[in-house]
Amino acid sequence: MVEALDLFLKIGLDKRTAENTIANNKVTSNLLAVINEAAVTDGCERSTGNLLYTVATKFPANALVHRPTLLTYIVSSKIKTPAQVEAAFAFLSVTGLENIDISKFEEACGVGVEVSEEDIEHAVNEVFEEKESAIKEQRYRTNVGELIAHVRKKQPWADPKTVKQVVDRKLLALLGPKTAADDEKPVKKKKEKPVKVEDKSATEEPVPSEEELNPYLIFPAPEENYKVHTEVFFSDRPVLRACNSKAILEKHLKATGGKVLTRFPPEPNGYLHIGHAKAMFVDFGLAKERGGGCYLRYDDTNPEAEKKEYIDHIEEIVSWMGWKPFKITYTSDYFQELYDLAVELIRRGHAYVDHQTGDEIKEYREKRMNSPWRDRPIAESLKLFNDMKNGMIEEGKATLRMKQDMQSDNFNMFDLIAYRIKFTPHPHAGDKWCIYPSYDYAHCIVDSLENITHSLCTLEFETRRASYYWLLDALGLYQPYVWEYSRLNITNTVMSKRKLNRLVTENYVDGWDDPRLMTLAGLRRRGVTSTAINAFVRGIGITRSDGSMIRLERLEYHVREELNKTASRAMVVLHPIKVVITNLEPSSVIDLDAKKWPDAPVDDASSYYKVPFSNVIYIEQTDFRMKDSKDYYGLAPGKAVLLRYAFPIKCTEVVLSDDKKTVVEIHAEYDPDKKTKPKGVLHWVAEPSPGVDPLKVEVRLFDKLFCSENPGELDNWLDDLNPESKVVIPSAYAVPSLRHAEVDDSFQFERLGYFVADKDSTPEKLIFNRTVTLRDSYGKTGNGSLSCILLEATIHQTVPNSD
């Protein structure tokens, strides 16, 4: 590394840039290769060295065969500006592996074009003439970068330093020296509120970008998969530039008809969570957008973990999310092909049977030491692997390992395990096999066998890309296009399978479909629609920005948007307090029309439901106070409120209990002519007939499961559970029309939130789960309750964060 640092300083890199480069193994390898290809190991001008650094970091991977040509032009100063280098990149990325047309290349890069200072001054003068009024108005606050950009459009091959000097001189000549006013900070004007005008253009939504309309534009077409887009670096051999040969790609395209084929490959050892919704959106969505197909492939290489329960759940959830698999397959469908290819890998000298224990393998990897059996004869490994297959070697006594690179900078190239022995029958393949392939060995080969065009996964698999392409190259197989995207991380929850399994198995929650979990089954039971989830995922986009945490409120926004359009309205009182209407006969019941939808048409009877109004009604306890105030719109002694869809009522008397504090019931008079116009509007429920209680329902109020935004980073993460994440109200009162609600029916309980009928409902007792509140009630603290705030404060005082 010291030699590399000296070499980087020789070509003119400043010390900081050189040291930062050394810290990046990939850039270091690229820059060393560029310096050797350019034959400047003895050093060069700083300007040339900077261009070489640009080549090392930005050169298009699909055109690496032409890099020496560009370097020749740079070293000979035929290409000497960053703009020319960028133009060369653009030209070569389109050229790819094809032969270069030198004349077109030189024309595209401005080779031989000399731009004099006089030419630059002429271009600057033209720009200043066009922008003179704006420059004079803004003076030295003028954006000089924009002026230079306009000059560059006129003279793209001009020397940037000279352009800057000429622009500065021209500014000084036009404006004179800076004054004190030029150095003052501009006073920000307060924005005036625009006058509201019923103008269609003022209410139009902004036009979404092309990428927002189609997030799949970033992915190449199948016929472009001949380009190099991944380099695998080795400690003892040349760089592997992963790409398909023309013959292999043509064979692939003939088999697929040029269609896009992706795969969604869950391991059937647990329930899917919202992170899988993003994976489905990427995998199924790309295939659908391109008119192709997406395999639902069960990654069932571990016979001890798979269960039919999980397989059935995955198929059901994929369908519920709106996706239709092109074909359902299992990795175990390819066990014979995988075995045959493992034998071929041994024959080619790229795999060996190893007898190290798991602990020994770990120790040797940490020390970057080869296994004692790494160089055993091929014939010996072939025999032992056959013995493994035939059950002649004990479990744990042998593995098949890939012979990769124990000195690599990538730990996922440290001779990964391809096969291990497990005397366990397979749920899908039966008892035919006692050796099973690893994920690292199987998934890339099955991708190739299924002719997958785009192998898409989350960023934690990025370091496995080298092993993926190494193996396919070693076997001479078709290589899919691999691309990684960021995981979906959401606040106030956990999504690791291990943590979710612990929450379920240790009864911190009520099963995999507990509405507090971010499992798709839990979200479904909570009343979240697949449409809202897909809209949420689309809004996040398909990016590679890792480590970002998406706020739960963002998902809730999409849920509200969806349910506001689809959930019919109803009235439920959670904590009832009795109100007696003293000027209405006890035997009198008035049937009123209530709207199922805010914009229900008057002439459409199906958009309304009937609510009885009698002399005994119930309102929320929180909608009554003994003392009134200006900012309070509820009921109080001597005050009137409007009952939703009914009449104004005025409190005339309050009946207290023996303690003279607790309100037992309220007496009020109603205004049948609706002459009173109170500000406050309350929801309510009435006795359907004299002496008969309203419909009783159970309501479950669900909140954030954890108090902290990122509970997974806490050592004692279970201590962060929100004690008020589930509050059960066993005897709420509801309007009679809810009696006919069926499981999964969604409603907006007016003034309370969105709710869904739960599967635990019975004909005798309906149960409703709160999906989401009407609006975000967490404010700036990010927490949903006082107890949660207090708990979080205690945790942060006593429990240090883990790395």
Solvent accessible surface area in square Angstrom, and as a share of the most:
residue,aa,sasa,rsa
1,M,135,0.60
2,V,111,0.64
3,E,147,0.66
4,A,9,0.07
5,L,42,0.21
6,D,72,0.37
7,L,28,0.14
8,F,0,0.00
9,L,70,0.35
10,K,110,0.47
11,I,0,0.00
12,G,18,0.17
13,L,10,0.05
14,D,65,0.34
15,K,129,0.55
16,R,188,0.69
17,T,39,0.23
18,A,0,0.00
19,E,81,0.36
20,N,92,0.47
21,T,3,0.02
22,I,33,0.17
23,A,89,0.69
24,N,69,0.36
25,N,64,0.33
26,K,111,0.47
27,V,27,0.15
28,T,6,0.04
29,S,41,0.27
30,N,22,0.11
31,L,0,0.00
32,L,52,0.26
33,A,36,0.28
34,V,0,0.00
35,I,0,0.00
36,N,92,0.47
37,E,74,0.33
38,A,10,0.08
39,A,85,0.66
40,V,12,0.07
41,T,58,0.33
42,D,135,0.70
43,G,24,0.23
44,C,38,0.23
45,E,129,0.58
46,R,146,0.53
47,S,74,0.48
48,T,19,0.11
49,G,0,0.00
50,N,67,0.34
51,L,11,0.06
52,L,0,0.00
53,Y,61,0.23
54,T,31,0.18
55,V,0,0.00
56,A,4,0.03
57,T,58,0.34
58,K,122,0.52
59,F,21,0.09
60,P,19,0.12
61,A,33,0.26
62,N,14,0.07
63,A,0,0.00
64,L,18,0.09
65,V,94,0.54
66,H,19,0.08
67,R,7,0.03
68,P,62,0.39
69,T,42,0.24
70,L,0,0.00
71,L,1,0.00
72,T,88,0.51
73,Y,20,0.08
74,I,2,0.01
75,V,65,0.37
76,S,61,0.39
77,S,63,0.41
78,K,106,0.45
79,I,0,0.00
80,K,106,0.45
81,T,11,0.07
82,P,78,0.49
83,A,21,0.16
84,Q,6,0.03
85,V,0,0.00
86,E,80,0.36
87,A,23,0.18
88,A,0,0.00
89,F,16,0.07
90,A,63,0.49
91,F,44,0.18
92,L,0,0.00
93,S,38,0.25
94,V,128,0.74
95,T,20,0.12
96,G,0,0.00
97,L,77,0.38
98,E,121,0.54
99,N,142,0.73
100,I,31,0.16
101,D,65,0.34
102,I,81,0.41
103,S,77,0.50
104,K,123,0.52
105,F,1,0.00
106,E,51,0.23
107,E,139,0.62
108,A,41,0.32
109,C,0,0.00
110,G,1,0.01
111,V,27,0.16
112,G,68,0.65
113,V,74,0.43
114,E,131,0.59
115,V,31,0.18
116,S,55,0.35
117,E,86,0.39
118,E,136,0.61
119,D,54,0.28
120,I,2,0.01
121,E,67,0.30
122,H,114,0.51
123,A,4,0.03
124,V,1,0.00
125,N,59,0.30
126,E,60,0.27
127,V,0,0.00
128,F,6,0.03
129,E,130,0.58
130,E,111,0.50
131,K,66,0.28
132,E,64,0.29
133,S,90,0.58
134,A,41,0.32
135,I,1,0.01
136,K,104,0.44
137,E,149,0.67
138,Q,86,0.38
139,R,68,0.25
140,Y,54,0.20
141,R,116,0.42
142,T,17,0.10
143,N,84,0.43
144,V,40,0.23
145,G,46,0.44
146,E,103,0.46
147,L,6,0.03
148,I,34,0.17
149,A,50,0.39
150,H,59,0.26
151,V,0,0.00
152,R,72,0.26
153,K,160,0.68
154,K,79,0.33
155,Q,49,0.22
156,P,55,0.34
157,W,51,0.18
158,A,1,0.01
159,D,61,0.32
160,P,48,0.30
161,K,154,0.65
162,T,28,0.16
163,V,0,0.00
164,K,90,0.38
165,Q,103,0.46
166,V,7,0.04
167,V,0,0.00
168,D,58,0.30
169,R,116,0.42
170,K,66,0.28
171,L,9,0.05
172,L,98,0.49
173,A,89,0.69
174,L,55,0.27
175,L,21,0.10
176,G,21,0.21
177,P,108,0.68
178,K,121,0.51
179,T,69,0.40
180,A,84,0.65
181,A,62,0.48
182,D,17,0.09
183,D,103,0.53
184,E,112,0.50
185,K,183,0.78
186,P,89,0.56
187,V,136,0.78
188,K,187,0.79
189,K,185,0.79
190,K,190,0.81
191,K,198,0.84
192,E,158,0.71
193,K,188,0.80
194,P,119,0.75
195,V,131,0.75
196,K,198,0.84
197,V,103,0.59
198,E,178,0.80
199,D,66,0.34
200,K,160,0.68
201,S,72,0.47
202,A,78,0.60
203,T,105,0.61
204,E,107,0.48
205,E,150,0.67
206,P,123,0.78
207,V,137,0.79
208,P,61,0.38
209,S,58,0.37
210,E,127,0.57
211,E,102,0.46
212,E,109,0.49
213,L,116,0.58
214,N,33,0.17
215,P,9,0.06
216,Y,7,0.03
217,L,86,0.43
218,I,68,0.35
219,F,6,0.03
220,P,35,0.22
221,A,28,0.22
222,P,10,0.06
223,E,93,0.42
224,E,63,0.28
225,N,15,0.08
226,Y,71,0.27
227,K,55,0.23
228,V,9,0.05
229,H,53,0.23
230,T,14,0.08
231,E,27,0.12
232,V,3,0.01
233,F,52,0.22
234,F,31,0.13
235,S,66,0.42
236,D,104,0.54
237,R,91,0.33
238,P,116,0.73
239,V,47,0.27
240,L,31,0.15
241,R,90,0.33
242,A,3,0.02
243,C,45,0.27
244,N,5,0.03
245,S,58,0.38
246,K,157,0.66
247,A,74,0.57
248,I,51,0.26
249,L,11,0.05
250,E,96,0.43
251,K,156,0.66
252,H,5,0.02
253,L,41,0.20
254,K,178,0.75
255,A,72,0.56
256,T,18,0.10
257,G,65,0.63
258,G,31,0.30
259,K,118,0.50
260,V,5,0.03
261,L,17,0.09
262,T,0,0.00
263,R,5,0.02
264,F,3,0.01
265,P,43,0.27
266,P,8,0.05
267,E,59,0.26
268,P,0,0.00
269,N,45,0.23
270,G,3,0.03
271,Y,34,0.13
272,L,4,0.02
273,H,18,0.08
274,I,0,0.00
275,G,15,0.15
276,H,31,0.14
277,A,0,0.00
278,K,4,0.02
279,A,17,0.13
280,M,0,0.00
281,F,8,0.03
282,V,0,0.00
283,D,1,0.01
284,F,6,0.03
285,G,4,0.04
286,L,0,0.00
287,A,2,0.02
288,K,148,0.63
289,E,76,0.34
290,R,74,0.27
291,G,51,0.49
292,G,27,0.26
293,G,8,0.07
294,C,4,0.02
295,Y,21,0.08
296,L,1,0.00
297,R,4,0.01
298,Y,0,0.00
299,D,15,0.08
300,D,1,0.01
301,T,9,0.05
302,N,40,0.21
303,P,7,0.05
304,E,106,0.48
305,A,28,0.22
306,E,11,0.05
307,K,108,0.46
308,K,142,0.60
309,E,89,0.40
310,Y,20,0.08
311,I,23,0.12
312,D,70,0.36
313,H,14,0.06
314,I,0,0.00
315,E,64,0.29
316,E,97,0.43
317,I,3,0.01
318,V,1,0.01
319,S,75,0.49
320,W,56,0.20
321,M,1,0.01
322,G,59,0.57
323,W,32,0.11
324,K,181,0.77
325,P,36,0.22
326,F,115,0.48
327,K,113,0.48
328,I,73,0.37
329,T,5,0.03
330,Y,32,0.12
331,T,2,0.01
332,S,9,0.06
333,D,72,0.37
334,Y,36,0.14
335,F,7,0.03
336,Q,76,0.34
337,E,75,0.33
338,L,0,0.00
339,Y,20,0.08
340,D,71,0.37
341,L,32,0.16
342,A,0,0.00
343,V,23,0.13
344,E,53,0.24
345,L,0,0.00
346,I,0,0.00
347,R,140,0.51
348,R,115,0.42
349,G,21,0.20
350,H,57,0.25
351,A,5,0.04
352,Y,2,0.01
353,V,0,0.00
354,D,0,0.00
355,H,52,0.23
356,Q,7,0.03
357,T,69,0.40
358,G,58,0.56
359,D,117,0.60
360,E,74,0.33
361,I,8,0.04
362,K,127,0.54
363,E,76,0.34
364,Y,47,0.18
365,R,61,0.22
366,E,126,0.56
367,K,119,0.50
368,R,96,0.35
369,M,82,0.37
370,N,75,0.38
371,S,7,0.04
372,P,89,0.56
373,W,86,0.30
374,R,30,0.11
375,D,116,0.60
376,R,35,0.13
377,P,84,0.53
378,I,76,0.39
379,A,74,0.57
380,E,72,0.32
381,S,1,0.01
382,L,46,0.23
383,K,130,0.55
384,L,32,0.16
385,F,1,0.00
386,N,66,0.34
387,D,15,0.08
388,M,0,0.00
389,K,62,0.26
390,N,81,0.41
391,G,32,0.30
392,M,134,0.60
393,I,26,0.13
394,E,117,0.52
395,E,87,0.39
396,G,53,0.51
397,K,113,0.48
398,A,2,0.01
399,T,16,0.09
400,L,0,0.00
401,R,2,0.01
402,M,0,0.00
403,K,48,0.20
404,Q,0,0.00
405,D,5,0.03
406,M,5,0.02
407,Q,90,0.40
408,S,5,0.03
409,D,94,0.49
410,N,34,0.17
411,F,132,0.55
412,N,9,0.04
413,M,1,0.00
414,F,13,0.05
415,D,0,0.00
416,L,13,0.07
417,I,48,0.25
418,A,0,0.00
419,Y,3,0.01
420,R,53,0.19
421,I,5,0.03
422,K,35,0.15
423,F,103,0.43
424,T,36,0.21
425,P,88,0.55
426,H,6,0.03
427,P,80,0.50
428,H,87,0.39
429,A,32,0.25
430,G,33,0.32
431,D,121,0.63
432,K,139,0.59
433,W,16,0.06
434,C,18,0.11
435,I,1,0.00
436,Y,0,0.00
437,P,1,0.01
438,S,16,0.10
439,Y,61,0.23
440,D,21,0.11
441,Y,0,0.00
442,A,1,0.00
443,H,22,0.10
444,C,0,0.00
445,I,0,0.00
446,V,0,0.00
447,D,0,0.00
448,S,8,0.05
449,L,63,0.31
450,E,8,0.03
451,N,36,0.18
452,I,0,0.00
453,T,2,0.01
454,H,2,0.01
455,S,2,0.01
456,L,3,0.02
457,C,24,0.14
458,T,26,0.15
459,L,20,0.10
460,E,79,0.35
461,F,57,0.24
462,E,67,0.30
463,T,59,0.34
464,R,73,0.27
465,R,37,0.14
466,A,15,0.12
467,S,2,0.01
468,Y,7,0.03
469,Y,4,0.01
470,W,10,0.03
471,L,0,0.00
472,L,0,0.00
473,D,66,0.34
474,A,11,0.08
475,L,8,0.04
476,G,45,0.44
477,L,35,0.17
478,Y,17,0.06
479,Q,12,0.05
480,P,0,0.00
481,Y,33,0.13
482,V,5,0.03
483,W,39,0.14
484,E,0,0.00
485,Y,4,0.02
486,S,6,0.04
487,R,92,0.34
488,L,8,0.04
489,N,34,0.18
490,I,3,0.02
491,T,2,0.01
492,N,3,0.02
493,T,14,0.08
494,V,9,0.05
495,M,16,0.07
496,S,46,0.29
497,K,74,0.31
498,R,160,0.58
499,K,24,0.10
500,L,1,0.00
501,N,68,0.35
502,R,96,0.35
503,L,0,0.00
504,V,21,0.12
505,T,86,0.50
506,E,85,0.38
507,N,125,0.64
508,Y,87,0.33
509,V,2,0.01
510,D,83,0.43
511,G,25,0.24
512,W,35,0.12
513,D,30,0.15
514,D,0,0.00
515,P,7,0.04
516,R,29,0.11
517,L,1,0.00
518,M,11,0.05
519,T,0,0.00
520,L,0,0.00
521,A,14,0.11
522,G,0,0.00
523,L,4,0.02
524,R,76,0.28
525,R,35,0.13
526,R,28,0.10
527,G,6,0.06
528,V,8,0.05
529,T,37,0.22
530,S,20,0.13
531,T,79,0.46
532,A,2,0.02
533,I,0,0.00
534,N,32,0.17
535,A,42,0.32
536,F,0,0.00
537,V,2,0.01
538,R,100,0.37
539,G,42,0.40
540,I,31,0.16
541,G,16,0.15
542,I,15,0.08
543,T,57,0.33
544,R,95,0.35
545,S,69,0.45
546,D,91,0.47
547,G,64,0.62
548,S,53,0.34
549,M,68,0.30
550,I,24,0.12
551,R,98,0.36
552,L,16,0.08
553,E,26,0.11
554,R,103,0.37
555,L,4,0.02
556,E,18,0.08
557,Y,118,0.45
558,H,35,0.16
559,V,4,0.02
560,R,35,0.13
561,E,79,0.36
562,E,34,0.15
563,L,2,0.01
564,N,78,0.40
565,K,148,0.63
566,T,75,0.44
567,A,0,0.00
568,S,21,0.13
569,R,15,0.05
570,A,2,0.02
571,M,0,0.00
572,V,0,0.00
573,V,0,0.00
574,L,16,0.08
575,H,88,0.39
576,P,36,0.22
577,I,18,0.09
578,K,68,0.29
579,V,0,0.00
580,V,26,0.15
581,I,0,0.00
582,T,73,0.42
583,N,71,0.36
584,L,16,0.08
585,E,118,0.53
586,P,85,0.54
587,S,91,0.58
588,S,34,0.22
589,V,56,0.32
590,I,53,0.27
591,D,96,0.50
592,L,27,0.13
593,D,77,0.40
594,A,0,0.00
595,K,67,0.29
596,K,62,0.26
597,W,78,0.27
598,P,82,0.51
599,D,122,0.63
600,A,9,0.07
601,P,67,0.42
602,V,141,0.81
603,D,134,0.69
604,D,50,0.26
605,A,90,0.70
606,S,79,0.51
607,S,7,0.05
608,Y,44,0.17
609,Y,18,0.07
610,K,119,0.50
611,V,1,0.00
612,P,14,0.09
613,F,0,0.00
614,S,3,0.02
615,N,18,0.09
616,V,15,0.09
617,I,0,0.00
618,Y,22,0.08
619,I,0,0.00
620,E,10,0.05
621,Q,99,0.44
622,T,114,0.66
623,D,13,0.07
624,F,18,0.07
625,R,114,0.42
626,M,94,0.42
627,K,172,0.73
628,D,76,0.39
629,S,48,0.31
630,K,203,0.86
631,D,116,0.60
632,Y,22,0.08
633,Y,119,0.45
634,G,4,0.04
635,L,0,0.00
636,A,0,0.00
637,P,58,0.37
638,G,50,0.48
639,K,44,0.19
640,A,21,0.16
641,V,0,0.00
642,L,55,0.27
643,L,0,0.00
644,R,93,0.34
645,Y,46,0.17
646,A,4,0.03
647,F,21,0.09
648,P,3,0.02
649,I,2,0.01
650,K,103,0.43
651,C,1,0.01
652,T,73,0.43
653,E,93,0.42
654,V,29,0.17
655,V,50,0.29
656,L,60,0.30
657,S,34,0.22
658,D,142,0.74
659,D,78,0.41
660,K,152,0.65
661,K,168,0.71
662,T,77,0.45
663,V,31,0.18
664,V,79,0.45
665,E,34,0.15
666,I,0,0.00
667,H,37,0.16
668,A,0,0.00
669,E,83,0.37
670,Y,27,0.10
671,D,27,0.14
672,P,73,0.46
673,D,99,0.51
674,K,95,0.40
675,K,158,0.67
676,T,59,0.34
677,K,168,0.71
678,P,31,0.19
679,K,170,0.72
680,G,5,0.05
681,V,59,0.34
682,L,3,0.01
683,H,3,0.01
684,W,2,0.01
685,V,1,0.01
686,A,3,0.02
687,E,15,0.07
688,P,43,0.27
689,S,44,0.28
690,P,75,0.47
691,G,73,0.70
692,V,73,0.42
693,D,72,0.37
694,P,6,0.04
695,L,24,0.12
696,K,98,0.42
697,V,0,0.00
698,E,23,0.10
699,V,0,0.00
700,R,32,0.12
701,L,27,0.14
702,F,4,0.02
703,D,17,0.09
704,K,8,0.03
705,L,6,0.03
706,F,0,0.00
707,C,1,0.00
708,S,6,0.04
709,E,72,0.32
710,N,56,0.29
711,P,0,0.00
712,G,34,0.32
713,E,61,0.27
714,L,6,0.03
715,D,77,0.40
716,N,75,0.39
717,W,15,0.05
718,L,26,0.13
719,D,78,0.40
720,D,0,0.00
721,L,32,0.16
722,N,5,0.03
723,P,86,0.54
724,E,70,0.31
725,S,4,0.03
726,K,63,0.27
727,V,65,0.37
728,V,66,0.38
729,I,12,0.06
730,P,76,0.48
731,S,53,0.34
732,A,0,0.00
733,Y,23,0.09
734,A,0,0.00
735,V,3,0.02
736,P,41,0.26
737,S,43,0.28
738,L,2,0.01
739,R,142,0.52
740,H,149,0.66
741,A,14,0.11
742,E,123,0.55
743,V,72,0.41
744,D,87,0.45
745,D,55,0.29
746,S,31,0.20
747,F,26,0.11
748,Q,21,0.09
749,F,0,0.00
750,E,11,0.05
751,R,113,0.41
752,L,35,0.17
753,G,0,0.00
754,Y,7,0.03
755,F,1,0.00
756,V,4,0.02
757,A,2,0.01
758,D,2,0.01
759,K,116,0.49
760,D,62,0.32
761,S,23,0.15
762,T,63,0.37
763,P,136,0.85
764,E,151,0.68
765,K,75,0.32
766,L,20,0.10
767,I,15,0.07
768,F,0,0.00
769,N,0,0.00
770,R,41,0.15
771,T,5,0.03
772,V,6,0.04
773,T,29,0.17
774,L,48,0.24
775,R,178,0.65
776,D,66,0.34
777,S,82,0.53
778,Y,23,0.09
779,G,55,0.52
780,K,213,0.90
781,T,88,0.51
782,G,3,0.03
783,N,16,0.08
784,G,31,0.30
785,S,17,0.11
786,L,127,0.63
787,S,34,0.22
788,C,2,0.01
789,I,69,0.35
790,L,107,0.53
791,L,48,0.24
792,E,32,0.14
793,A,49,0.38
794,T,72,0.42
795,I,6,0.03
796,H,94,0.42
797,Q,151,0.67
798,T,95,0.55
799,V,14,0.08
800,P,96,0.60
801,N,82,0.42
802,S,48,0.31
803,D,188,0.98
